[in-house]
Amino acid sequence: MKKYLIAAALVASSAYSFGQDVNKLIKQDDVERVIKTLSADDMQGRGTFTPGIDKAATFIEGEFKAAGIKPLTGATGFRQNFSMVRTTPVSAKLTINGTEVPADKFAVKASGSFNWSSLDGVEVVKVPAGKNFGAVFQQLSNSGKSTIALVDTSYAAMFKRIVAYVKRGGTSFKGAAESKPVVFVMAGIDEAKSVTLTYEAKTEEKPLFNVAGMIPGKTKPNEYVVFSGHYDHLGIIKPMEGDSIANGADDDASGTTAVIELAKYYKKLNNNERTLVFVAFTAEEIGGFGSQYFSKQMNPDQVVAMFNIEMIGKASKFGENSAFITGYERSDFGKILQSNLEGTAFKFHPDPYPEQNLFYRSDNATLAALGVPAHTISTDQIDTDKLYHTVKDEFSSMDVNNIVATIRAIALSSRSIVAGKETPTRIPKLER
């Protein structure tokens, strides 16, 4: 009994000691400064391919430099540069069964200009009522087949959003194979016997950049622990009450702030046995291109764990001192984190929104698909969050105490993984 009491006392003492460190080193006023800067109006919503995202990247670079962390191996600076091809629609004219289809009744998803003069090589499918239209849209878009989808009129509201979405154009990696065109039509047409389509689009090469740095490991430099969040958001959108800047304070200036603060914290401790990588991803909102590029630069077998942090600006559905982990059941990552929090009030929970498929909707997805125990930590009540993707996602709506508590919990919960003492189980690779 005495041995157990001594052991318990040591655990409590250890938790208290680390808690004292984390409270001293992760300061609320600095957290507030960083998130307030990233979500300020002069960042213009950090839209991809805008001056605002360049300004945000420059700010993050400055924070990494001030923290004293290094650029990634082989890099001369903190920006991880790559190029994308941006496709913007110019004009489209569609005729089905000899009748021209109004522009608001069809949507073309394509990676470049093309012409159809017949149905040769084109698959015609029907989308009846009662389906998950969002899932059908993704499935057909990724099918690799030239397709015309005749959509039931019951999807009118969703279809309107799809039309607006494709008019914004698309983005693909430079050198990627062109995808097959998919045309969604909602014009009360039951059968397509003939079709002509002329689609013109402008393509241009655009620069993108993650911001990444590292703290080399002392004894296990080839084992990597990644802390990440995305720093892009929607930019300037449709005005609401005279405001058109989608500041993205929660999504995901809060997660990016956590990455910056954790970089500072672990650099001050200077005791990590494994190499720590801190990365702010770009282009999450338009397809997760930043994390996809980053993943291609890493050997996934050397990545021990990924802490992806997304939307921690408000209390979770479980209350204060709590967060959830996506894909909790896929590895023992969450259990390790919770064991490191013994003696504290903070609790990590499994993802309470399985129907949202959050595990594969954030920047953890690419490395997770490659077998890395890569999980997203969040506190957002995604099923009821009315500020999500609106101009109202501003610093004034943030609960800074919640952000600070979550960052400190991540710092404490990651320590055995950072120290090389524990290694989360691998996630089964995603078969494609």
C-alpha positions as a printed Julia matrix, in Angstrom:
432×3 Matrix{Float64}:
   0.0    0.0     0.0
   2.84   2.37    0.89
   4.44   1.74   -2.53
   1.18   2.56   -4.31
   0.75   5.74   -2.3
   4.32   6.82   -3.11
   3.77   6.08   -6.8
   0.53   8.04   -6.81
   2.24  10.93   -5.06
   5.01  10.92   -7.65
   2.48  10.97  -10.5
   0.62  13.86   -8.89
   3.9   15.67   -8.24
   5.0   15.14  -11.84
   1.68  16.42  -13.2
   1.87  19.41  -10.88
   5.45  20.18  -11.93
   4.67  20.0   -15.63
   1.48  21.98  -15.02
   3.49  24.73  -13.38
   5.86  24.82  -16.38
   3.05  24.93  -18.9
   1.23  27.71  -17.04
   4.39  29.8   -16.93
   5.48  29.18  -20.52
   2.14  29.33  -22.35
   0.8   32.74  -21.45
  -2.7   33.99  -22.08
  -1.66  37.46  -23.18
   0.6   36.04  -25.9
  -2.11  33.64  -27.08
  -4.51  36.58  -27.31
  -1.97  38.68  -29.22
  -1.31  35.97  -31.82
  -4.92  35.02  -32.55
  -6.0   38.66  -32.59
  -3.3   39.43  -35.17
  -4.13  36.45  -37.41
  -7.86  37.21  -37.4
  -7.58  40.99  -37.8
  -9.33  42.71  -40.7
  -6.01  43.65  -42.31
  -5.37  39.94  -42.97
  -8.43  40.11  -45.3
  -9.66  36.69  -44.22
  -6.41  34.94  -45.27
  -7.93  33.76  -48.55
  -5.79  31.45  -50.69
  -3.9   33.3   -53.46
  -4.5   36.72  -51.83
  -2.2   39.35  -50.3
  -3.81  38.56  -46.94
  -2.47  35.02  -46.81
   1.01  36.27  -47.71
   0.8   38.74  -44.83
  -0.31  35.98  -42.47
   2.57  33.75  -43.59
   5.04  36.56  -42.94
   3.65  36.99  -39.43
   3.92  33.25  -38.68
   7.48  33.21  -40.03
   8.34  36.01  -37.61
   6.86  34.09  -34.69
   8.82  30.95  -35.58
  12.03  32.95  -35.92
  11.45  34.71  -32.59
  10.79  31.32  -30.97
  14.22  30.15  -32.11
  13.12  27.07  -34.04
  14.86  26.07  -37.29
  13.61  25.72  -40.88
  13.03  22.14  -42.02
  16.09  20.15  -43.03
  17.4   21.39  -46.36
  15.23  24.53  -46.36
  16.65  28.05  -46.3
  13.56  29.59  -44.71
  10.29  28.74  -43.05
   8.16  28.87  -46.2
   7.56  25.54  -47.91
   6.88  26.77  -51.44
   5.04  24.94  -54.2
   2.93  25.78  -57.25
  -0.69  25.08  -58.12
  -2.67  25.45  -61.31
  -5.75  27.63  -60.87
  -8.6   27.06  -63.34
 -11.23  29.8   -63.74
 -14.34  29.29  -65.91
 -14.78  31.79  -68.75
 -17.86  30.54  -70.61
 -20.04  27.45  -70.95
 -22.86  26.58  -73.36
 -24.79  23.32  -72.93
 -27.45  21.86  -75.23
 -29.33  18.66  -74.36
 -31.79  17.06  -76.75
 -31.5   20.11  -79.01
 -32.5   22.62  -76.3
 -30.07  25.02  -74.65
 -29.91  24.63  -70.87
 -30.02  27.9   -68.86
 -26.72  28.79  -67.17
 -28.17  28.47  -63.66
 -29.42  24.96  -64.39
 -26.07  23.27  -64.9
 -22.65  23.17  -63.25
 -19.41  22.07  -64.9
 -16.55  20.66  -62.83
 -13.48  20.47  -65.06
  -9.74  21.13  -64.94
  -9.56  22.9   -68.34
 -11.33  23.81  -71.57
 -13.11  21.05  -73.55
 -15.86  20.41  -76.13
 -18.44  17.67  -76.37
 -20.27  17.21  -79.67
 -21.99  13.94  -78.76
 -22.44  11.43  -75.96
 -19.55   9.29  -77.16
 -17.42   8.48  -74.13
 -19.82  10.29  -71.8
 -21.7    8.42  -69.07
 -25.21   9.62  -68.22
 -26.41   9.01  -64.65
 -29.5   10.03  -62.71
 -29.45  11.39  -59.17
 -32.9   10.55  -57.74
 -34.46  12.12  -54.67
 -33.45  10.84  -51.25
 -29.7   10.61  -51.78
 -26.9   12.42  -49.95
 -26.26  14.88  -52.77
 -23.0   16.12  -51.27
 -21.62  12.57  -51.21
 -22.88  11.93  -54.77
 -21.19  15.15  -55.94
 -17.86  14.04  -54.47
 -18.18  10.51  -55.81
 -18.93  11.6   -59.38
 -16.28  14.35  -59.27
 -13.65  11.74  -58.37
 -14.94   8.93  -60.61
 -12.42   9.52  -63.41
 -15.23   9.36  -66.0
 -16.73  12.0   -68.27
 -20.23  12.24  -66.84
 -23.54  14.04  -67.15
 -25.57  13.81  -63.94
 -29.3   14.51  -64.27
 -30.23  15.8   -60.83
 -33.69  15.61  -59.26
 -35.26  19.01  -58.59
 -35.64  18.19  -54.88
 -31.99  19.22  -54.48
 -32.64  22.81  -55.64
 -31.07  24.55  -52.64
 -27.94  22.37  -52.64
 -27.69  22.61  -56.43
 -27.62  26.4   -56.24
 -24.61  26.19  -53.93
 -22.9   23.74  -56.3
 -23.37  26.15  -59.23
 -21.8   28.96  -57.2
 -18.98  26.65  -56.07
 -17.9   25.54  -59.54
 -18.06  29.09  -60.89
 -15.22  29.94  -58.49
 -13.02  27.53  -60.41
 -10.72  24.81  -59.21
  -7.15  24.13  -58.14
  -4.83  21.23  -58.88
  -1.17  20.41  -58.41
   1.12  21.45  -61.23
   1.72  18.46  -63.47
  -1.28  16.51  -62.18
  -3.28  14.54  -64.73
  -6.36  16.38  -65.94
  -9.56  15.13  -64.38
 -12.51  14.1   -66.54
 -15.31  16.69  -66.83
 -18.47  16.14  -64.82
 -21.62  18.12  -65.64
 -24.49  18.39  -63.15
 -27.84  19.33  -64.71
 -31.07  20.18  -62.9
 -33.51  21.24  -65.63
 -36.31  18.7   -65.38
 -34.65  16.48  -67.99
 -35.33  12.75  -67.57
 -33.17  11.5   -70.43
 -30.23  12.83  -72.43
 -30.34  11.54  -76.02
 -27.92  14.11  -77.45
 -25.56  16.7   -76.04
 -23.23  19.49  -77.13
 -21.11  21.41  -74.68
 -18.5   24.11  -75.16
 -16.55  24.97  -72.02
 -13.76  27.52  -71.89
 -11.54  28.11  -68.88
  -8.44  30.14  -68.05
  -5.56  28.34  -66.36
  -2.68  30.02  -64.56
   0.12  28.91  -62.26
  -0.13  30.26  -58.72
   2.28  30.08  -55.75
   1.31  28.58  -52.39
   3.29  28.11  -49.21
   3.06  26.26  -45.94
   5.02  27.75  -43.04
   7.06  25.1   -41.25
   9.86  24.8   -38.74
  11.41  22.22  -36.46
  13.27  21.45  -33.25
  15.7   18.56  -33.92
  15.43  15.59  -31.58
  18.27  14.9   -29.19
  18.44  11.1   -29.34
  15.77  10.17  -31.93
  16.2   12.79  -34.67
  14.67  10.56  -37.37
  11.4   10.11  -35.49
   9.01  13.0   -36.06
   6.11  14.43  -34.07
   4.06  16.94  -36.07
   1.99  19.8   -34.63
  -0.18  21.44  -37.27
  -3.11  23.71  -38.11
  -4.2   25.55  -41.25
  -3.76  29.3   -41.5
  -5.86  29.97  -44.6
  -9.54  30.88  -44.53
 -12.22  32.11  -46.95
 -11.05  35.68  -47.57
 -13.63  38.22  -48.74
 -17.12  36.72  -49.07
 -20.73  37.85  -49.5
 -21.41  40.77  -47.13
 -23.45  40.26  -43.98
 -24.6   43.37  -42.15
 -21.99  45.39  -44.04
 -19.09  43.04  -43.18
 -17.48  40.96  -45.95
 -14.26  39.75  -44.26
 -14.37  36.12  -43.16
 -11.78  36.56  -40.4
 -11.57  32.86  -39.49
 -10.69  33.42  -35.85
 -11.78  29.95  -34.78
 -11.28  28.38  -38.22
  -8.36  28.13  -37.92
  -6.46  31.06  -36.42
  -7.08  29.31  -33.1
  -5.29  26.14  -34.24
  -2.46  28.11  -35.86
  -2.03  30.04  -32.62
  -1.72  26.72  -30.8
   1.02  25.57  -33.18
   2.98  28.8   -32.63
   2.62  28.62  -28.85
   3.64  24.95  -28.76
   6.74  25.76  -30.81
   7.7   28.4   -28.25
   6.92  26.07  -25.35
   8.99  23.14  -26.55
  11.87  25.34  -27.63
  12.04  26.8   -24.11
  11.96  23.32  -22.55
  14.63  22.13  -25.0
  14.28  18.51  -23.9
  12.6   16.75  -26.84
  14.16  13.42  -27.76
  12.18  13.17  -31.0
  12.24  15.82  -33.73
   9.28  18.19  -33.49
   7.8   19.72  -36.64
   5.5   22.75  -36.46
   3.55  23.54  -39.61
   0.85  26.02  -40.6
  -0.88  24.62  -43.68
  -2.23  26.62  -46.59
  -5.21  25.86  -48.86
  -7.15  23.64  -46.46
 -10.36  25.42  -47.36
 -10.02  24.68  -51.08
  -9.02  21.04  -50.87
  -6.29  20.46  -48.29
  -3.48  21.07  -50.78
  -1.01  22.36  -48.2
  -1.15  19.21  -46.09
  -1.09  17.02  -49.2
   2.12  18.68  -50.37
   3.67  18.49  -46.89
   2.88  14.78  -46.64
   4.75  14.12  -49.88
   7.89  15.65  -48.36
   7.79  13.36  -45.32
   8.52   9.66  -44.95
   5.28   8.57  -43.24
   7.06   5.65  -41.58
   9.18   8.16  -39.65
   6.21  10.22  -38.44
   5.33   8.9   -34.99
   2.27  11.09  -34.41
   0.46  14.15  -35.73
  -1.39  16.61  -33.52
  -3.59  18.54  -35.97
  -5.4   21.37  -34.19
  -8.6   22.75  -35.66
 -11.09  25.16  -34.09
 -10.46  25.35  -30.33
 -11.95  28.83  -29.83
 -15.09  27.85  -27.92
 -16.0   25.3   -25.27
 -16.85  21.8   -26.47
 -20.18  20.08  -25.95
 -18.54  18.35  -22.97
 -17.98  21.67  -21.19
 -14.85  23.44  -19.98
 -11.48  21.67  -19.87
 -12.4   19.25  -22.62
 -11.75  18.58  -26.27
 -12.42  15.75  -28.7
 -10.1   13.74  -30.91
 -11.18  12.6   -34.37
 -10.55   8.93  -35.14
 -10.1    8.24  -31.42
 -10.86   4.54  -31.89
  -8.32   4.1   -34.72
  -5.22   4.15  -32.49
  -4.25   4.52  -28.82
  -3.18   8.15  -29.43
  -6.07   9.49  -27.33
  -5.44   7.08  -24.47
  -1.78   8.1   -24.3
  -2.74  11.77  -24.23
  -5.26  11.21  -21.47
  -2.82   9.21  -19.36
  -0.4   12.15  -19.5
  -3.17  14.38  -18.12
  -3.7   12.31  -15.0
  -4.03  14.64  -12.05
  -5.43  17.48  -14.17
  -9.01  18.53  -14.86
  -8.73  18.25  -18.65
 -10.41  15.4   -20.54
 -10.08  14.23  -24.15
 -13.17  12.58  -25.62
 -13.84  10.56  -28.76
 -15.33  12.5   -31.66
 -19.04  13.06  -30.86
 -19.91  13.86  -34.49
 -19.16  10.64  -36.45
 -21.77  11.53  -39.06
 -19.66  14.57  -40.03
 -16.72  12.35  -41.11
 -14.33  14.87  -39.53
 -11.4   12.45  -39.47
 -11.01  12.71  -43.24
 -12.1   16.34  -43.54
  -9.05  18.03  -42.05
  -5.31  18.26  -42.61
  -4.58  15.07  -40.68
  -6.22  13.0   -43.43
  -3.33  12.56  -45.87
  -0.84  11.25  -43.31
  -3.56   9.19  -41.61
  -4.28   7.49  -44.93
  -0.59   6.53  -45.04
  -0.76   4.83  -41.64
   0.35   7.67  -39.36
  -1.54   8.08  -36.06
  -2.59  11.54  -37.25
  -5.56  12.97  -35.4
  -7.36  16.3   -35.19
  -8.03  17.9   -31.81
 -11.0   20.27  -31.67
 -13.6   21.77  -29.35
 -16.03  23.03  -32.0
 -19.71  22.15  -31.72
 -19.83  21.67  -35.47
 -23.48  20.57  -35.56
 -24.71  23.86  -34.02
 -21.93  26.36  -34.79
 -23.72  29.23  -36.53
 -20.51  31.27  -36.94
 -18.72  28.58  -38.97
 -17.68  29.95  -42.4
 -19.34  33.32  -41.81
 -18.05  36.85  -41.29
 -19.04  36.49  -37.63
 -16.12  34.14  -36.89
 -14.15  36.99  -35.34
 -11.85  37.41  -32.35
 -14.73  38.9   -30.33
 -16.49  35.54  -30.49
 -13.52  33.64  -29.08
 -13.2   32.21  -25.58
  -9.49  32.85  -25.02
  -9.54  30.9   -21.75
 -10.7   27.84  -23.68
  -7.92  28.26  -26.24
  -5.27  28.6   -23.55
  -6.56  25.6   -21.6
  -6.58  23.43  -24.73
  -3.05  24.46  -25.77
  -1.74  23.72  -22.29
  -3.51  20.34  -22.32
  -1.93  19.45  -25.67
   1.48  20.46  -24.31
   1.07  18.26  -21.24
  -0.55  15.34  -23.03
   2.1   15.14  -25.75
   5.09  14.96  -23.44
   5.64  11.17  -23.35
   5.44  11.0   -27.14
   7.81  13.96  -27.51
  10.17  12.32  -25.02
  10.25   9.1   -27.05
   8.82   7.09  -24.18
   5.52   6.18  -25.86
   4.59   5.54  -29.47
   0.96   5.51  -30.63
  -0.19   2.47  -32.6
  -0.29   2.91  -36.38
  -3.54   3.47  -38.23
  -4.44   0.92  -40.93
  -3.53   2.41  -44.3
  -6.43   3.61  -46.4
  -6.92   1.36  -49.42
  -7.5    3.32  -52.62
